[in-house]
């Protein structure tokens, strides 16, 4: 397929089946980043909206109270019950997801931009690094779709959203309960993160000319540092 006939829709398929080809194309089409970004955001928001209208909310409130530190659980219970209601929780969660995803992509872009300036000096702009983050993160739709399937297959509506994420380390290996100190750590670390980091390393290597080993280290270093430090504090 010639470059003139290559579209954003081809890129969305190739980022999964032929990532090198897709990343070569999106480097010169920065405006395409809005497609994977908006699809990811819309799916994530739809999932949250559906979940909070589906879940047994009284049960969810009690589960939230259980996750509070034991020493402050009793005094915080009333505040949690007063604050949590379906509408407030739904729109607060949706707003938080949008903000967090945008901040993550922004921080990734700053980090990759600085890493490139220090390590290779290749002619790659900040917007292109933001685009790389958005395209690498596109594979997150599989986690969202899997969670939707988990909701549809659930035996009842007393299930935590985190427990429906079949790609999390907690679901696959750790199996920590919500009151376990490792629960948040294990539910935040997902198998798809490895795929995302591989895509980011491929993009960094192809866009800067750096070797794959060096690119993999640069791509993975923030994740290793964050989860490593987090684990040491538990």
Secondary structure as GFF3:
##gff-version 3
##sequence-region A 1 234
A	DSSP	three_ten_helix	3	5	.	.	.	ID=ss1
A	DSSP	alpha_helix	8	17	.	.	.	ID=ss2
A	DSSP	alpha_helix	19	27	.	.	.	ID=ss3
A	DSSP	three_ten_helix	30	32	.	.	.	ID=ss4
A	DSSP	alpha_helix	33	54	.	.	.	ID=ss5
A	DSSP	alpha_helix	57	66	.	.	.	ID=ss6
A	DSSP	alpha_helix	70	83	.	.	.	ID=ss7
A	DSSP	alpha_helix	86	119	.	.	.	ID=ss8
A	DSSP	alpha_helix	126	136	.	.	.	ID=ss9
A	DSSP	three_ten_helix	137	140	.	.	.	ID=ss10
A	DSSP	alpha_helix	141	153	.	.	.	ID=ss11
A	DSSP	three_ten_helix	161	164	.	.	.	ID=ss12
A	DSSP	alpha_helix	169	169	.	.	.	ID=ss13
A	DSSP	pi_helix	170	174	.	.	.	ID=ss14
A	DSSP	alpha_helix	183	188	.	.	.	ID=ss15
A	DSSP	alpha_helix	192	208	.	.	.	ID=ss16
A	DSSP	alpha_helix	212	233	.	.	.	ID=ss17
###
